[in-house]
Amino acid sequence: QVQLVESGGGLVQAGGSLRLSCAASGNINTIIAIAWYRQPPGKQRELVATITRGGSTTYVDSVKGRFTISRDNFADTVYLQMNSLKPEDTAVYYCSKYPNEGFWGQGTQVTIPS
């Protein structure tokens, strides 16, 4: 079974950018759809963006126009480019199959100080 590992988080000032990576342990084309989720401190995990094997994407309203999800099938990696970051984007970010099957990685922390 292909496993997904997140990386790329960090601390960035408001208005800045980060690119998160989700690396697959095998052929990413075996996964029909992949999603980025996030869990802000003290809140429930929420869906942020999805991308299908064919490249179709969806976004939660709060990140539309600021975040871009993409996938590199040759590198077996999905990315989340995050621009114009806001303090409310502070969260642990996770990638997983979509819909999630109950398995979560360790995530990567994104912190935007207010």
C-alpha positions in Angstrom: 0.0 0.0 0.0 1.3 3.4 -1.0 2.1 5.7 2.0 2.1 9.5 1.9 4.6 11.7 3.8 4.1 15.4 4.3 6.9 18.0 4.5 7.6 21.6 3.9 5.9 23.3 6.8 7.4 26.2 8.8 6.9 29.6 10.3 6.2 32.4 7.8 5.0 35.9 8.3 1.5 36.9 7.2 1.4 37.5 3.4 4.2 35.0 2.8 4.3 31.7 0.9 5.1 28.1 1.6 5.0 25.0 -0.6 4.1 21.7 1.1 5.0 18.4 -0.4 3.3 15.0 -0.1 5.6 12.3 -1.3 4.3 8.8 -2.1 6.3 5.7 -1.3 5.2 4.2 -4.6 3.4 4.9 -7.8 1.1 7.9 -7.1 -1.0 7.0 -10.1 -2.5 4.1 -8.1 -4.3 6.7 -6.0 -7.4 8.1 -7.7 -7.6 11.3 -5.6 -5.4 12.9 -3.0 -6.3 15.6 -0.5 -4.7 18.1 1.8 -6.4 18.5 5.1 -5.5 20.8 8.0 -6.2 20.9 11.8 -5.9 24.3 13.4 -5.1 24.4 17.1 -8.1 23.3 19.2 -10.3 22.7 16.1 -11.3 19.7 14.0 -9.5 18.6 10.9 -10.9 20.1 7.7 -10.5 19.4 4.1 -8.5 22.0 2.2 -8.0 20.8 -1.4 -8.3 17.7 -3.5 -6.8 16.6 -6.8 -7.7 13.6 -8.9 -5.5 11.4 -11.0 -6.7 13.4 -14.0 -5.8 16.7 -12.5 -9.2 18.0 -11.4 -9.1 20.1 -8.3 -11.4 21.4 -5.6 -10.7 23.9 -2.8 -12.4 25.0 0.4 -13.7 28.5 0.0 -11.3 30.0 2.6 -8.3 29.2 0.4 -9.6 29.7 -3.1 -7.3 32.1 -5.0 -4.5 31.7 -2.5 -3.7 27.9 -2.5 -2.9 25.7 -5.5 -2.8 21.9 -5.4 -0.8 20.1 -8.0 0.6 16.7 -8.7 3.8 15.5 -10.4 3.1 11.9 -11.4 6.7 11.4 -12.4 8.0 12.5 -9.0 5.1 10.7 -7.2 4.5 13.9 -5.3 1.5 16.2 -4.6 2.2 19.8 -3.7 0.2 22.5 -2.0 1.4 26.0 -2.9 0.2 28.4 -0.3 0.4 32.2 -1.0 -0.9 35.2 0.9 -0.8 33.3 4.1 -2.9 34.4 7.0 -2.7 33.7 10.7 -5.9 31.6 10.4 -4.0 29.3 8.1 -2.0 28.1 11.1 -2.5 24.4 11.4 -1.0 21.0 11.1 -1.4 20.0 7.4 -1.9 16.4 6.3 -2.2 14.7 3.0 -4.0 11.5 2.4 -6.1 9.6 -0.1 -9.5 11.1 -0.8 -11.7 10.1 0.8 -9.6 9.3 3.8 -9.5 5.7 4.8 -8.7 6.3 8.4 -4.9 6.6 8.0 -3.1 9.8 8.8 0.6 10.7 8.7 2.4 12.9 11.1 1.6 16.0 9.2 3.6 19.2 8.8 3.2 22.3 11.0 2.4 25.6 9.4 2.6 28.7 11.6 1.6 32.2 10.6 2.0 34.6 13.6 -0.6 37.2 14.1 
